[in-house]
Amino acid sequence: MKRQKMIMISRRDVMYLFGGVASTALFSNYALANPNLALKRIKEISKNNVEESDLFLDVPEIAENGNQVKVSFDIDSPMTNEDFVKTVYLLADGNPAPNVAKFSFSTDMGACSATTRMRLSKTQNVYLLAEYNNGKFAMTKSKVKVTIGGCGG
């Protein structure tokens, strides 16, 4: 049987190790997702003037990989100077940062729809918040189950 040589660790290295472990334990909440952040952000944007609406949000019920989850939306709006969707926000409550995307629209576009991909870290709700030109807000949400985490989970 062959003898292994012991590795000597200096006192300074031990202090660095304990400091790293303590920092991770103390500040771990800052790196984790908080479902209330998405709802808090929705309240900030809409100033509590939001109503549940029948907006069309197309996300898969089950995403096999959270790295690229296809999301699309279509909002039925006449897109005239009197009535149009000004801004659309996509938010996810399970990501460390809830803001996913922001889309701006004008009457020249003729329709309010878009398709993109987003990264989801785990199973979570995806919110679609639409701001109209008259200051009203409409919202819908859909739950996406992620089987393989896209953000390292």
C-alpha positions in Angstrom: 0.0 0.0 0.0 1.3 3.4 -1.0 1.5 6.2 1.5 -0.1 9.5 0.7 1.5 12.7 1.7 -0.6 15.1 3.8 -1.4 18.5 2.4 -0.6 21.3 4.7 -3.2 24.1 4.8 -2.1 27.5 6.1 -4.1 29.4 8.7 -4.8 32.1 6.2 -6.4 29.6 3.7 -8.6 28.2 6.5 -9.8 31.8 7.3 -10.6 32.4 3.6 -12.5 29.2 3.5 -14.6 30.0 6.6 -15.1 33.6 5.3 -16.5 32.2 2.0 -18.8 29.8 3.7 -20.1 32.5 6.1 -20.7 34.9 3.2 -22.6 32.3 1.3 -24.8 31.5 4.2 -25.5 35.2 5.0 -26.1 36.5 1.5 -27.7 33.5 -0.1 -31.2 35.1 -0.1 -30.0 37.9 -2.4 -29.2 35.4 -5.2 -32.4 33.4 -4.9 -35.7 34.1 -6.6 -38.6 35.7 -4.6 -42.1 35.2 -6.1 -43.2 38.4 -4.5 -40.7 40.4 -6.7 -42.8 39.9 -9.8 -46.1 40.9 -8.1 -44.3 43.9 -6.5 -43.0 44.9 -9.9 -46.5 44.6 -11.4 -47.8 46.9 -8.7 -45.0 49.4 -9.3 -45.8 49.6 -13.0 -49.6 49.6 -12.8 -49.9 51.5 -9.5 -52.5 48.8 -8.5 -54.7 49.7 -11.5 -54.6 46.3 -13.0 -57.4 43.9 -13.9 -57.3 40.3 -14.9 -58.1 40.1 -18.6 -58.5 37.6 -21.4 -55.1 38.3 -23.1 -53.6 35.6 -25.2 -50.3 34.3 -23.7 -48.8 31.3 -25.4 -46.2 29.4 -23.3 -45.8 25.6 -23.0 -47.3 23.9 -20.0 -44.1 21.8 -19.7 -40.7 23.1 -20.9 -38.2 20.3 -21.2 -35.3 22.7 -20.9 -35.5 26.1 -19.2 -32.7 27.6 -21.3 -35.0 28.5 -24.2 -38.7 28.6 -23.5 -40.7 30.0 -26.4 -43.3 32.6 -25.5 -45.7 34.6 -27.7 -48.6 36.8 -27.1 -51.4 38.4 -29.1 -53.6 41.2 -27.7 -56.8 42.0 -29.5 -56.7 45.8 -29.9 -57.9 48.1 -32.7 -54.5 49.9 -32.6 -56.1 53.2 -33.5 -55.2 56.6 -32.0 -58.1 56.4 -29.6 -57.5 52.8 -28.4 -54.2 51.0 -28.6 -51.7 49.0 -26.5 -48.7 51.1 -25.6 -46.4 48.8 -23.7 -46.3 45.0 -22.9 -44.3 43.6 -20.0 -43.3 39.9 -19.6 -42.4 38.9 -16.0 -41.4 35.6 -14.4 -41.8 35.1 -10.6 -39.3 32.2 -10.2 -36.2 34.0 -11.8 -33.8 36.0 -9.6 -34.7 39.1 -11.7 -38.5 39.1 -12.5 -38.2 41.4 -15.6 -38.0 39.3 -18.7 -39.0 41.6 -21.6 -40.6 44.9 -22.4 -42.2 45.7 -25.8 -43.4 49.1 -27.0 -46.1 49.4 -29.6 -47.5 52.2 -31.7 -50.6 52.7 -33.9 -48.5 52.3 -37.0 -47.9 48.6 -36.2 -51.5 47.6 -36.8 -51.3 44.6 -34.4 -50.1 43.9 -30.9 -48.2 40.6 -30.9 -44.7 39.3 -30.5 -42.7 36.1 -30.1 -39.5 35.6 -28.2 -37.6 33.1 -26.1 -36.9 33.4 -22.4 -34.9 31.6 -19.8 -36.6 30.1 -16.8 -34.8 28.8 -13.8 -37.5 26.5 -12.4 -41.3 25.9 -12.5 -43.0 29.3 -12.2 -45.7 31.7 -13.3 -45.2 33.9 -16.3 -47.1 37.2 -16.3 -48.2 39.3 -19.3 -49.0 42.9 -18.4 -50.4 45.2 -21.0 -50.5 49.0 -20.7 -53.1 50.8 -22.8 -52.9 54.4 -24.0 -55.7 55.5 -21.6 -53.7 54.4 -18.6 -55.5 51.1 -17.9 -53.6 47.8 -17.4 -54.6 44.3 -18.2 -52.9 41.1 -17.0 -52.9 37.4 -17.4 -50.6 34.6 -16.2 -49.7 31.1 -17.1 -47.7 28.4 -15.2 -44.8 26.8 -16.9 -43.3 23.6 -15.5 -39.6 23.4 -16.2 -38.1 19.9 -16.0 -34.4 20.9 -16.5 -33.5 24.3 -15.0 -32.2 26.8 -17.4 -30.4 28.9 -14.9 -28.3 26.2 -13.4 -31.1 24.4 -11.6 
